[in-house]
């Protein structure tokens, strides 16, 4: 993927916003196609390849969340940025759980949108260059999204996969809950939530419980780390 000039699909029914974003992206030499509803977007996304998809949540037809799920179920790996006025923690979690890679709340700065597009494109390119990650007998394929240990296929949710990918890509590095939330969900949760712990415990049950050596470790007072030791 060319990180300089990108093909971008913008799904946005508000013509003022779509015109503003399209003009700004084209001024930065990107190629932009605009879809104003889910039906139009679905026809386009399954026929053409894009480097980034910018997807509004509330659009005519099925929601952006449902459309994103369809895109992911079709094994399309194109980075998706949710663009929406819905800004609660629950809304953001729903967006990421649908398969989105980033979440930007309206009103937004075009400079921030452009920066996020570039960051997603760069991250996606790096992933494509290094698709296979391994620690001990645990193997993770970042393209097919398959995980196996001792040749046993392990099924993970999208968020579990993202957390595992983060930890295994940074073997030996301790991540605290705030870092994990910011890198995986794109924002920090308040201190009262145990969402990170829930996901880590679920991962442990799937990849560590019935295997040895244990790979996910808790560093008391600091966070979590992946390394090959009991």
C-alpha positions as CSV (number, residue, x, y, z in Angstrom):
1,X,0.0,0.0,0.0
2,X,1.3,3.4,-0.9
3,X,1.5,5.5,2.3
4,X,1.7,8.7,0.2
5,X,-1.3,8.5,-2.1
6,X,-4.2,6.4,-0.8
7,X,-7.5,5.2,-2.1
8,X,-10.1,6.1,0.5
9,X,-13.8,5.2,0.8
10,X,-15.8,7.8,2.7
11,X,-19.3,6.6,3.9
12,X,-21.1,9.7,5.2
13,X,-24.7,10.9,4.5
14,X,-24.2,14.4,5.7
15,X,-23.2,16.2,2.4
16,X,-21.5,19.1,4.3
17,X,-19.2,16.8,6.1
18,X,-18.6,14.5,3.2
19,X,-17.7,17.5,0.9
20,X,-15.4,18.9,3.6
21,X,-13.6,15.7,4.2
22,X,-13.4,14.7,0.5
23,X,-12.0,18.1,-0.5
24,X,-9.4,18.0,2.3
25,X,-8.2,14.5,1.4
26,X,-8.0,15.4,-2.3
27,X,-6.0,18.5,-1.4
28,X,-3.6,16.0,0.2
29,X,-3.4,14.0,-3.1
30,X,-5.6,11.1,-2.0
31,X,-8.2,9.5,-4.2
32,X,-11.7,9.5,-2.5
33,X,-15.0,7.8,-3.3
34,X,-18.0,8.9,-1.3
35,X,-21.0,6.7,-0.5
36,X,-24.1,8.2,1.1
37,X,-25.8,5.1,2.4
38,X,-25.0,1.5,3.4
39,X,-26.4,0.0,0.2
40,X,-24.1,2.1,-2.0
41,X,-21.2,1.6,0.3
42,X,-21.6,-2.2,0.3
43,X,-21.7,-2.4,-3.5
44,X,-18.5,-0.3,-3.7
45,X,-16.5,-2.0,-0.9
46,X,-16.9,-5.5,-2.3
47,X,-15.9,-4.4,-5.8
48,X,-12.9,-2.1,-5.2
49,X,-9.9,-2.2,-3.0
50,X,-9.2,0.7,-0.6
51,X,-6.4,1.7,1.7
52,X,-8.7,3.2,4.4
53,X,-12.4,3.3,5.0
54,X,-14.0,6.2,6.9
55,X,-17.4,5.1,8.1
56,X,-20.1,7.0,9.8
57,X,-22.2,5.0,12.3
58,X,-25.6,6.5,11.6
59,X,-26.3,6.2,7.9
60,X,-29.3,5.3,5.8
61,X,-29.8,1.5,5.6
62,X,-28.0,-0.7,8.0
63,X,-25.8,1.1,10.5
64,X,-22.1,1.7,10.1
65,X,-21.5,-0.9,12.9
66,X,-23.4,-3.6,10.9
67,X,-21.7,-2.6,7.7
68,X,-18.3,-2.9,9.4
69,X,-19.2,-6.4,10.7
70,X,-20.1,-7.4,7.1
71,X,-16.8,-6.1,5.9
72,X,-14.8,-8.0,8.5
73,X,-16.9,-11.2,7.9
74,X,-16.0,-11.0,4.3
75,X,-12.3,-11.1,5.4
76,X,-11.6,-7.6,4.2
77,X,-8.7,-6.3,6.3
78,X,-8.9,-2.6,5.2
79,X,-8.4,-0.3,8.1
80,X,-11.7,1.3,9.2
81,X,-12.1,4.7,11.0
82,X,-15.5,5.2,12.6
83,X,-16.7,8.8,12.3
84,X,-19.6,9.6,14.5
85,X,-21.3,11.9,17.0
86,X,-21.8,9.0,19.5
87,X,-19.2,9.5,22.1
88,X,-19.9,7.4,25.2
89,X,-17.5,4.7,26.3
90,X,-20.2,2.1,25.3
91,X,-20.5,3.6,21.8
92,X,-16.8,3.4,21.3
93,X,-16.5,-0.2,22.5
94,X,-19.4,-1.1,20.2
95,X,-17.5,0.5,17.3
96,X,-14.2,-1.4,18.0
97,X,-16.1,-4.6,18.6
98,X,-17.7,-4.3,15.2
99,X,-14.2,-4.5,13.7
100,X,-13.2,-0.8,13.5
101,X,-9.6,0.2,14.0
102,X,-10.1,3.7,15.1
103,X,-12.9,6.0,16.3
104,X,-13.2,9.8,15.8
105,X,-16.0,11.8,17.4
106,X,-17.7,14.7,15.6
107,X,-17.0,17.6,15.6
108,X,-13.4,16.8,14.7
109,X,-10.3,18.5,13.4
110,X,-9.4,17.5,9.8
111,X,-5.7,17.5,10.8
112,X,-6.5,14.9,13.4
113,X,-8.4,12.8,10.9
114,X,-5.5,13.0,8.5
115,X,-3.0,12.0,11.2
116,X,-5.1,9.0,12.1
117,X,-5.5,7.9,8.5
118,X,-1.7,8.1,8.1
119,X,-1.1,6.2,11.3
120,X,-3.6,3.4,10.3
121,X,-2.1,3.1,6.9
122,X,1.4,2.8,8.3
123,X,0.3,0.3,10.9
124,X,-1.5,-1.8,8.3
125,X,1.6,-1.8,6.0
126,X,3.8,-2.9,8.9
127,X,1.4,-5.7,9.7
128,X,1.4,-6.9,6.0
129,X,5.2,-7.0,6.0
130,X,5.5,-9.1,9.2
131,X,2.4,-11.4,9.1
132,X,3.6,-14.2,11.4
133,X,4.3,-13.7,15.1
134,X,5.5,-16.5,17.4
135,X,6.4,-17.2,21.1
136,X,7.3,-20.7,22.2
137,X,4.7,-22.9,20.5
138,X,2.1,-20.1,20.1
139,X,1.7,-18.9,16.6
140,X,-0.3,-15.8,15.4
141,X,-1.0,-15.0,11.8
142,X,-1.9,-11.3,11.5
143,X,-3.3,-11.7,7.9
144,X,-5.6,-14.7,8.4
145,X,-6.2,-13.8,12.0
146,X,-5.6,-17.4,13.0
147,X,-4.0,-18.4,16.3
148,X,-2.7,-21.8,17.2
149,X,-0.8,-23.5,20.0
150,X,0.7,-26.9,19.7
151,X,-1.1,-27.1,16.4
152,X,-4.5,-26.6,18.1
153,X,-6.5,-23.8,16.5
154,X,-7.7,-21.2,19.2
155,X,-10.7,-19.0,18.5
156,X,-10.4,-15.4,19.8
157,X,-12.6,-12.4,19.6
158,X,-11.4,-9.4,17.6
159,X,-10.3,-7.6,20.8
160,X,-8.6,-10.6,22.3
161,X,-6.7,-11.0,19.0
162,X,-5.7,-7.3,19.1
163,X,-4.5,-7.6,22.7
164,X,-2.6,-10.8,22.0
165,X,-1.0,-9.2,18.9
166,X,0.1,-6.2,21.0
167,X,1.7,-8.3,23.7
168,X,3.4,-10.9,21.5
169,X,4.7,-8.1,19.2
170,X,6.4,-6.6,22.3
171,X,7.7,-9.7,24.1
172,X,9.2,-8.8,27.4
173,X,7.6,-5.4,27.6
174,X,5.1,-4.7,30.5
175,X,1.9,-2.9,29.5
176,X,-0.3,-1.4,32.1
177,X,-4.1,-1.2,31.7
178,X,-4.1,2.4,30.5
179,X,-1.6,1.6,27.7
180,X,-3.6,-1.4,26.6
181,X,-6.8,0.6,26.5
182,X,-5.3,3.4,24.5
183,X,-3.6,1.1,22.0
184,X,-6.5,-1.3,21.5
185,X,-9.6,0.9,22.0
186,X,-8.0,4.2,21.2
187,X,-8.9,5.8,24.5
188,X,-8.5,5.3,28.3
189,X,-11.2,3.8,30.5
190,X,-11.9,5.1,34.0
191,X,-10.2,3.4,36.8
192,X,-13.4,1.6,37.9
193,X,-13.7,-0.7,34.9
194,X,-12.2,-4.2,34.8
195,X,-12.6,-4.6,31.0
196,X,-8.9,-5.1,30.4
197,X,-8.7,-7.8,33.2
198,X,-11.7,-9.6,31.8
199,X,-10.1,-9.8,28.3
200,X,-6.7,-10.9,29.7
201,X,-8.4,-13.6,31.8
202,X,-10.3,-14.8,28.8
203,X,-7.0,-14.9,26.8
204,X,-5.3,-16.9,29.5
205,X,-8.1,-19.4,29.6
206,X,-7.7,-19.9,25.8
207,X,-3.9,-19.9,25.3
208,X,-2.4,-20.7,28.7
209,X,-4.7,-22.8,30.8
210,X,-4.2,-26.1,29.0
211,X,-0.6,-25.5,27.9
212,X,2.9,-25.1,29.2
213,X,4.9,-23.0,29.6
214,X,2.6,-20.1,30.6
215,X,3.1,-17.1,28.4
216,X,0.9,-14.3,29.8
217,X,2.2,-13.0,33.1
218,X,1.1,-10.4,35.6
219,X,3.7,-8.0,37.0
220,X,2.0,-6.9,40.3
221,X,1.5,-3.2,40.4
222,X,2.6,-2.6,36.8
223,X,0.5,-4.7,34.3
224,X,0.9,-7.6,31.9
225,X,3.7,-9.1,29.9
226,X,4.2,-12.0,27.5
227,X,7.4,-14.0,27.9
228,X,8.4,-17.6,27.8
229,X,8.7,-18.8,31.4
230,X,6.7,-20.5,34.1
